[in-house]
């Protein structure tokens, strides 16, 4: 899945490059990478279907919340990649 598929628009136009560079600087560190890995374990790597849901409506609501959490991490990862490209482009200019 590409960044464009995730958000339905060109990510480099959608996000402010300075913010993306800030995300890259923050999460490019050893500790930042550890935080991202921890967030992945808490979100994307967990199942979206709640085991404790008692009815279909509750299950749907809980799944929506879980997918929202997943999407937030995906957006952070897109910002990191966008910032990395921006930093690399500035370095080669």
Secondary structure, 3 states (H helix, E strand, C coil): CCHHHHHCCCHHHHCCHHHHHHHHHHHCCHHHHHHHHHHHHHCCCCCCCCCCCCCHHHHHHHHHHHHHHHHHHHHHHHHHHHHHHHHHHHHHC
